[in-house]
Structures are given as structure tokens and as C-alpha cells.
């Protein structure tokens, strides 16, 4: 008799579906595109003391209608707070950003652009415009907007799925279930309370 791990390893893969195959190919292409965009961004702004990551954080600061602390910037960007905190710390040392008091939270200081940071951001954006024009050459606005809509829908599915799982996990914890949805008394997370 074969061990259980062996039978699981040789099990045929479940049938594919056109949508699953298409979304997998899209995800792989997004990964490749992300790498290319980061490299291109680094090349575009490297000589002004920025990287793609720094440029992204400066943009989040510049485009926010109100000053925000690092945690809110990170949330808006979909990045880990620690990553944004590290970048903000480096840019503060380089004179691109500064902290200001936050009336709502004494420890979570607001992040603001300095004059030097504002100049670096404007310079980066001035370089980005002709670069983006070249990148869009041969593509219609409709094609670009359709791609944007597809990516936005996938991002929403991910956010909604993560949020729903977190909400379900939190409800199970409140109702006495462990993190895997099984109650300490052995019931499944959806089973009714025993009489």
C-alpha cells in the first residue's frame, strides 16, 4: 500500500477552466510587468535620488488631500506599514519628507513633503509624462481603460475575499471557535450550539 502523501502527490490536477487559465496568465503577466515597471521607474528617476518605491511614496503623500501618517499611506498604497516606514525614514534623512504633529494621534506623526521632496516629485512626474506617452503608443484609450477595469476588479475581488475571510475568522473567535473554524468542543464553526 502506498503512503498517503504519495497518493496525493500523483493525483491528477483538477480540470482547468477557461476563466482560471486566463486569470492565471494575467497574473503571471502582471508579475512580469511589475518587474519591468520598477526597473523602468528606477532608471527614470535614479539620478534625482529616487527609486520607484520612493517615487510611489512621494506620490501617495503629494496626491493625498490631507496629510496622513505612515500607516494610512501604506494602507492606501496596499503596502506593508513597515516597508513604507523604512522608505519614509530614509527620505526624511535625505530631506525629501518631514514629520508634523498629528492632533488625532500623538505617536502617529503626519508625513509631509519638504521643498526638496516637492521638487523631486514634480521632476519625476515631468519625466513620466513623455515616458507614458511612449508606452501608450499604438494602444487606444478604450483598450487601456478596459485593462485598468479588469485589474481593478481583480484587486477588489482580492480585497473583498481577504476582508470576508478576516470577518469570518473574527466571528468564529468571538463565538468560541479556534482560528480554523472548529469550536473548542469539536463542533464545526457553522454547527449550532449543542442543547
C-alpha positions in Angstrom: 0.0 0.0 0.0 1.3 3.5 -0.9 1.7 6.1 1.8 -1.0 8.8 1.8 1.5 11.6 0.8 2.4 9.5 -2.3 -1.2 9.1 -3.5 -1.8 12.8 -3.0 1.3 13.7 -5.0 0.3 11.7 -8.0 -3.4 12.7 -8.1 -4.3 14.3 -11.4 -4.7 18.1 -11.4 -8.3 19.2 -11.3 -9.7 20.2 -14.7 -8.9 23.7 -15.8 -11.5 26.3 -16.8 -11.0 29.0 -19.4 -11.5 31.7 -16.8 -9.0 30.1 -14.4 -6.4 29.7 -17.2 -7.0 33.3 -18.3 -6.7 34.8 -14.9 -3.5 32.8 -14.2 -1.9 34.1 -17.4 -3.0 37.6 -16.5 -1.4 37.3 -13.0 1.8 36.0 -14.5 1.9 38.9 -16.9 1.2 41.4 -14.1 4.2 39.9 -12.2 6.4 40.4 -15.3 5.0 43.9 -15.9 5.6 44.9 -12.3 9.3 44.0 -12.6 9.7 45.9 -15.8 7.8 48.9 -14.4 10.0 49.0 -11.3 13.2 48.8 -13.4 12.0 51.5 -15.8 10.9 53.7 -12.9 14.3 53.3 -11.2 16.1 54.3 -14.4 13.8 57.2 -15.0 14.3 58.9 -11.6 17.5 57.4 -10.2 19.6 60.5 -10.9 17.3 62.7 -8.8 17.7 60.5 -5.7 14.6 58.4 -6.1 13.7 54.8 -6.8 10.3 53.5 -8.0 9.4 52.7 -4.4 10.4 56.2 -3.1 8.5 57.8 -6.1 5.4 55.8 -5.2 5.5 57.0 -1.6 6.1 60.6 -2.6 3.2 60.3 -4.9 0.9 59.0 -2.2 1.9 61.9 0.0 1.6 64.5 -2.8 -1.8 63.2 -4.0 -3.4 62.9 -0.6 -5.9 65.7 0.0 -4.8 65.8 3.7 -1.6 64.9 5.4 -1.5 61.3 6.6 0.6 59.1 9.0 2.7 56.3 7.6 0.1 53.6 8.4 -2.6 55.4 6.4 -0.2 56.0 3.5 0.7 52.3 3.5 -3.0 51.2 3.6 -3.8 53.5 0.7 -0.9 52.1 -1.3 -1.7 48.5 -0.5 1.8 48.0 1.1 3.1 46.9 4.5 3.4 49.7 7.0 7.0 48.6 7.8 8.1 49.0 4.2 6.6 52.5 3.9 8.0 53.4 7.3 11.5 52.4 6.2 11.2 54.4 3.0 9.8 57.5 4.8 12.7 57.2 7.3 15.3 57.1 4.5 13.6 60.0 2.7 13.5 62.1 5.9 17.2 61.6 6.3 17.6 62.7 2.7 15.5 65.8 3.3 12.6 64.8 1.0 9.9 64.5 3.7 9.4 65.8 7.2 7.1 64.9 10.1 4.4 67.1 11.6 2.4 66.7 14.8 -0.9 64.8 14.4 -3.7 66.2 16.6 -5.6 62.9 16.4 -2.7 60.6 17.5 0.3 61.8 19.4 2.7 59.0 18.2 1.5 58.6 14.6 3.1 61.7 13.1 1.9 63.1 9.7 4.2 62.8 6.7 4.7 65.9 4.6 6.9 66.7 1.5 9.7 69.2 2.0 10.5 71.7 -0.7 13.2 69.3 -1.9 10.7 66.5 -1.9 8.2 68.5 -3.8 10.8 69.4 -6.5 11.8 65.7 -6.8 8.2 64.6 -7.2 7.4 67.3 -9.8 10.6 66.4 -11.7 9.7 62.7 -11.6 6.2 63.5 -12.9 7.5 65.7 -15.7 9.7 62.8 -16.8 6.8 60.3 -16.5 4.5 62.1 -18.9 6.5 61.6 -22.2 7.5 58.2 -21.0 3.8 57.2 -20.5 3.0 58.7 -23.9 5.6 56.4 -25.5 4.4 53.4 -23.5 0.8 54.0 -24.7 1.8 54.3 -28.4 -0.3 52.1 -30.5 -2.9 51.4 -27.8 -6.3 53.1 -27.8 -7.7 54.7 -24.6 -10.5 52.1 -24.7 -8.1 49.2 -24.6 -6.1 50.8 -21.7 -9.3 51.6 -19.8 -10.6 48.0 -20.2 -7.3 46.7 -18.9 -7.5 49.1 -15.9 -11.0 48.0 -15.2 -10.1 44.3 -15.3 -7.1 44.9 -12.9 -9.3 47.0 -10.6 -12.0 44.2 -10.5 -9.4 41.6 -9.6 -8.0 43.8 -6.9 -11.5 44.3 -5.4 -12.1 40.5 -5.5 -8.8 40.0 -3.6 -9.7 42.8 -1.0 -13.2 41.5 -0.6 -12.1 37.9 -0.2 -9.4 38.8 2.3 -11.9 41.0 4.2 -14.6 38.3 4.2 -12.1 35.7 5.5 -10.9 38.0 8.2 -14.5 38.8 9.2 -15.4 35.1 9.2 -12.3 34.4 11.3 -13.1 37.2 13.8 -16.7 36.0 14.1 -15.6 32.4 14.8 -13.2 33.7 17.5 -16.0 35.7 19.1 -18.3 32.7 19.1 -15.6 30.5 20.7 -14.1 28.8 17.6 -10.4 28.4 17.1 -8.7 30.1 14.1 -9.6 27.1 11.8 -13.3 27.5 12.4 -13.6 24.5 14.8 -15.0 25.1 18.2 -13.1 24.0 21.3 -15.8 21.5 21.9 -15.3 19.9 18.5 -18.2 21.5 16.6 -17.6 22.9 13.2 -17.7 26.7 13.0 -21.2 26.6 11.5 -22.7 23.9 13.7 -25.3 25.1 16.2 -24.6 25.3 19.9 -25.4 21.9 21.5 -28.6 21.8 23.7 
